[in-house]
């Protein structure tokens, strides 16, 4: 059984101010990728919860059942909070709604493929978020982010680290096939990244009048090259390890800065369910 705490929080969404989607000042491309990640969460996390609940009906291990319930409660809070932020984004970029409708249909289609596929898909998504958390902290991204999304991601990814073993444990408890997990992980992760990049491209297109003011193509290429190097340094090796047969999220070294956030968000929560 893992220590997983469900925290109920309120975030300042600055309803009286116009939303600034450039959540990392001066880094518009990466900002819009991070907004794209937020936009998909109200679709993928309910999908994961749905199949976690289905898995609970056939698992008898009491410790794993406890973890799955805490995991589902955490994920429910995540997507509800991101939904509030995304509503503000949609006010400014209503064209994103077409991408959201498509991704919603994707998860409805995936749900027809059976429990093994859907639990492997959930594990593939979770195994990408784990190294991405490390990347956010080690690259300085989370330090440089501004606005409510920064606060939301700090809380969200703290809890991702707390429940990082659950989807893995569920999949291997029920099925244990490495090859199948590897294949479905690639499907899950490529689906997520395609959506994030689609959101970023659309938002950049909608703001194309600002292109020259942001440095034109030289500025864009410099920013993309910067983040490519940071991903190479802090993300790709960690992600590669998740594809290996001996991968286990328990071996992940969680940045101390992440675990140090637990007390902060515990104190801010208006309700706690401790694990």
N, C-alpha and C positions, 0 to 999 in steps of 0.2 A: 504494500500500500504506500502511495506517494503523498507527500505533503502538498496538497493543492488547495489554495484558498480562493474562494469566490468573493470578489469585492464589488459592491454596488456603489457607483460613483456618479457624480454630475460634473460635466465639463463646460467651460465657458465658451460658447459657440459664437459670441460677439454678434448677436442678432441685430444689434443697433448699428453695426458697421458692415461695409461691403466686404465680402469674402476675398481674401488675397490667396489665390491658389499657388502662388510662388512661395511654398512653405520653407524652402531653403533659399534664402536671399542670394540672388546672383546665379542660381543654378536652376534655371527654368525647366530644362529637360528632366533632370532627376526629380524635381518637385512634382512634375506632372505624372511621372511614373509612380511616385508615392501616393498621389491622389488616386491614380488608377488602381493601386492595390486596395485602397480604402473602398473604392466603388464596387469591387467584386465581393467584398466580405459579406454583405447582406444576402448573397446568393450561395456562396460556397459554404459558409459556416452553418446555415440551417440544413443544407444538404448533408454535411458531415454529422450534425446532431441527429438527423433522421435515421441515418444508417448506424450510428452508435447505439441508439435506442433499440433498433432491430437486433443488433449484436448482443445487447444485454439479455435478450430473451433466450439465448442459447449458451451463455457463459455461466458457469457455476462457481467460479473462483470468487469468494467474497471480497478479497482485496482488490481484484481487478474490477469487479462491479462497482465498488466504491469509487475507484479512480475514474471510471467511465462516467459516472453520474456527476462528479465534480468537474470533469472535463467538459461535459455538456453544458453545465451551468455557466462555466467561464465563457465558453464560446457563445452562448446566448447573450451574455452581457456585451461581448465584443461587437457582435453584429448589430445589436440595438443602438449602441453608442455611435458606431460608424454610420448607421443609417441617418442619424441626426445631422452629422457632418455632411454626408453625401447630399442630403436635401438642399443644403446651402450651396454646394457645388452645382447641383442641377439647376438652381435658380439662375446662375450665371452662364452655364453651359448646357442648355436644354437638349442640345444635339446628342449628348451622351446617353440619353434615354434609349436610343435605338440599340446601342451596344449592350446596355443592360438587359433589354428584352431578349436579345440573342443569347446572352450568357445564361439567363434564366431558363430558356428553352434547352440549352446544352445540359444543364444539371437535371432537368426533367428527363431528358433522353438517357443520360448516364444512369439514372435511378432504375431504369428498366433492365440493366445488365447484370443484376444479381448481387447478392451480399458480398461475395468474395471480391468482385471487381470494385465495389464501392468502398469497402474497408481498405483495400489496397490503394485506392485513389486517395482516401483520407490520409493514409500513412505517407504517400508520396508528397502530398501538400505539406504535411507537418515536417517531413524531413528536409524540405526546402526552407521553411521558415526558421528552423534552428540555425543553420549557417548564416542566414540572412540577418538574424539578430546580431550575431557576432560582427558581421560586416557593418551594420549600422553604427555600432559602438566603436569598433576599431578604426573605421574610416573617419569618424568625427561627424557623421551625418546627423545623428540624433542630437548632438551638442549644438549643431548649427541650425537645426530646424526651429521655426517660430510658429506661434499661434496654437490653436487648440489641437490640431492634428499631432503636433509634437508631444503634447501631454498625453494624448490618447494612445499614441504608439508606445511611449515609454511604459505606460500601464499594461497595454495589450501584450507587448513582447516580454515583460516580466512574467506574465501568466503563461505565455507560450513556453517559456523555459520551465515553469513549474510542471506543466503537463506534457512535456516533450516526449515522455516514454509511452504514453497511453495508447496512441494509435498503433505504434510499433508492437506493443505487448498484445493488443487485441488481435492484430493480424497474425502474428506468429503463434498465439495461443490457439487460434482456430484453423489456420491453414499452413503456415510455415514454409511456403514455397518461395525461395529466393528469386528464381528466374521470373516468376509471375510478378512479384513485388517490383523488381527492377523495371520490367516492361511497363507496368501501370504507372509507376513513378514518373517515367518519361512523359507519358500521356498527361498526367496531372500537372506536372511542372510546365510543360510547353503550353498547355491550355491557359494556365495562370499568366505566364509571361506574355503570350500573345494578346491577352486582354489588356494587360497593363500598357504595353506598347501601343495598342490601338487607341486607348484613351489619351496617352501622351501625344500621339501624332494628331489626333483630332483637335485637342486643345491648342496645340501649337499652330495648327492650320487656322483655327478660329481667331488666333491672335497674330496672324501673319503681318499685320501692319506694324507690329513691334519688332519685326525680324532684324531690320538694319540697326535699330537702336540697341539691340542686344549683341551687336558685333557681327551680324551677317553670318556667312558660312565660316569664316575664320574663328569667330567667337563660338559658334556651335561646335565645330570640330575640336576646339581646344577643351571645351567642357566635356564633350563625350570622351575624348582621350584621357582626361583627368580621371573620370569615373571608371573607365576601362582599366586603367592601371590600378586603381584602388580595389576594383573587383578581383583583379588578378592576384593582388597581394593578400586580401582578407576574405575573399568569398570562394573562389574556384576550388582551392585545395580542400576546404572544409566541405564543399558540396560534393566533390569527387569521393570523399570518404564515405558519404552516405550510399554510394552505389556499390560498395565492396561487400562481399559475402559476410565479413565479420563486423559489419556496421552495427552499432548499438548506441542509441542516443544517450545512454547512461555514461558513455565515455566522453561526451562533449564537455569541454571546459567552459563553463559559463562565466562571462566577464563579471568581476566583482561589482562593477558599477551597476549591473543589472540586479543582482541579488540585494544590493544595498537599497534598492527602491522599495522593497517589500514593506518595510516599516512606514515609509512615507505614505504609500497608498493605503496601508492598513489604517493609518490615522485619519486619512481623508474620507474613507468609506463611511457611508451612512448605514450600511449593513454589511456584515461579514458572515460567511459560512466557511469555517475553518476545516481543513482536511487533515 
